[in-house]
Amino acid sequence: MAVAGTRVAVERGKNESSTALIRRFTRRAQGLGLVREMRDRRYFKRTKSKNVGLKRALINKTRRENYNELVKLGKIDPAAKKVRGKR
């Protein structure tokens, strides 16, 4: 695995075309594993800590209890369709 500070430097040769320079750069980056590593990192999602999960569960529980209380009091019709987003 490459270090985050790894840089790929290529110098243009005397009679080297720009496409050859780009090709050489690409091959060097692939050789170091930078392309693969960047693709792996692209969709990486950090796992949430146990405390964050417990806090979220408490919030959901409170919301659910509040909703059920409003249904009991007749302020919310549970048969009404819940619409989220665009209508």
The 8 nearest C-alpha neighbors of each residue, nearest first, counted from 0:
[[1, 2, 32, 36, 33, 31, 3, 35],
 [2, 0, 3, 33, 5, 32, 31, 36],
 [1, 3, 4, 5, 0, 33, 6, 36],
 [4, 2, 5, 1, 6, 0, 33, 36],
 [5, 3, 2, 6, 1, 7, 33, 0],
 [6, 4, 2, 3, 1, 7, 33, 31],
 [5, 7, 4, 8, 3, 28, 2, 33],
 [6, 8, 28, 9, 5, 27, 24, 31],
 [9, 7, 6, 10, 24, 27, 28, 5],
 [8, 10, 24, 11, 7, 20, 23, 27],
 [11, 9, 12, 8, 20, 24, 13, 15],
 [10, 12, 20, 15, 9, 13, 17, 16],
 [11, 13, 15, 14, 10, 20, 16, 9],
 [12, 14, 15, 11, 16, 10, 20, 17],
 [13, 15, 12, 16, 11, 17, 19, 20],
 [16, 14, 12, 13, 11, 19, 17, 20],
 [17, 15, 19, 18, 20, 14, 11, 12],
 [16, 18, 20, 19, 21, 15, 11, 22],
 [19, 17, 21, 20, 16, 22, 15, 23],
 [18, 20, 22, 16, 17, 21, 23, 15],
 [19, 21, 17, 23, 18, 22, 24, 11],
 [22, 20, 24, 18, 23, 19, 25, 17],
 [21, 23, 19, 25, 20, 24, 18, 26],
 [24, 22, 20, 26, 21, 25, 19, 27],
 [23, 25, 21, 27, 22, 26, 20, 28],
 [26, 24, 22, 28, 27, 23, 21, 29],
 [25, 27, 29, 23, 28, 24, 30, 22],
 [26, 28, 30, 24, 29, 25, 23, 31],
 [29, 27, 25, 31, 30, 26, 33, 24],
 [30, 28, 32, 26, 31, 27, 34, 33],
 [29, 31, 27, 32, 28, 26, 33, 25],
 [30, 32, 28, 29, 33, 27, 1, 34],
 [33, 31, 29, 30, 35, 34, 36, 28],
 [34, 32, 36, 28, 35, 31, 29, 37],
 [33, 35, 37, 36, 29, 32, 38, 28],
 [36, 34, 38, 32, 33, 37, 39, 29],
 [35, 37, 39, 33, 38, 34, 32, 40],
 [36, 38, 40, 34, 39, 35, 33, 41],
 [37, 39, 41, 35, 36, 40, 34, 42],
 [40, 38, 36, 37, 41, 35, 42, 43],
 [41, 39, 43, 37, 38, 42, 36, 44],
 [40, 42, 38, 39, 43, 37, 36, 44],
 [41, 43, 40, 44, 39, 38, 37, 45],
 [44, 42, 40, 41, 45, 39, 38, 46],
 [45, 43, 42, 46, 40, 41, 47, 39],
 [44, 46, 47, 43, 48, 42, 40, 41],
 [47, 45, 44, 48, 49, 43, 52, 51],
 [48, 46, 51, 45, 49, 52, 50, 44],
 [47, 49, 51, 50, 52, 46, 53, 45],
 [48, 50, 52, 51, 53, 47, 54, 46],
 [51, 49, 53, 52, 48, 54, 47, 55],
 [52, 50, 54, 48, 53, 49, 55, 47],
 [53, 51, 55, 49, 50, 54, 56, 48],
 [52, 54, 56, 50, 55, 51, 49, 57],
 [53, 55, 51, 57, 56, 52, 50, 58],
 [54, 56, 58, 52, 53, 57, 51, 59],
 [57, 55, 53, 59, 54, 58, 60, 52],
 [56, 58, 60, 54, 55, 59, 61, 53],
 [59, 57, 55, 61, 56, 60, 62, 54],
 [60, 58, 56, 62, 57, 61, 63, 55],
 [59, 61, 57, 63, 58, 62, 56, 64],
 [62, 60, 64, 58, 59, 63, 65, 57],
 [63, 61, 65, 59, 64, 60, 66, 58],
 [62, 64, 66, 60, 65, 61, 59, 67],
 [65, 63, 67, 61, 66, 62, 68, 60],
 [64, 66, 62, 68, 63, 67, 61, 69],
 [67, 65, 63, 69, 68, 64, 62, 70],
 [66, 68, 70, 64, 69, 65, 63, 71],
 [67, 69, 65, 71, 66, 70, 64, 72],
 [68, 70, 72, 66, 74, 71, 67, 75],
 [71, 69, 75, 67, 73, 68, 72, 74],
 [72, 70, 68, 73, 69, 67, 74, 75],
 [71, 73, 69, 70, 74, 68, 75, 67],
 [74, 72, 70, 71, 75, 69, 76, 68],
 [73, 75, 69, 72, 70, 76, 71, 68],
 [76, 74, 70, 73, 69, 77, 72, 66],
 [75, 77, 78, 79, 70, 74, 73, 69],
 [78, 76, 79, 75, 70, 80, 81, 67],
 [79, 77, 76, 80, 75, 81, 70, 73],
 [80, 78, 77, 76, 81, 75, 82, 70],
 [79, 81, 82, 78, 77, 76, 83, 75],
 [80, 82, 79, 83, 78, 77, 84, 76],
 [83, 81, 80, 84, 86, 85, 79, 78],
 [82, 84, 81, 85, 86, 80, 79, 77],
 [83, 85, 86, 82, 81, 80, 79, 77],
 [86, 84, 83, 82, 81, 80, 79, 78],
 [85, 84, 82, 83, 81, 80, 79, 78]]
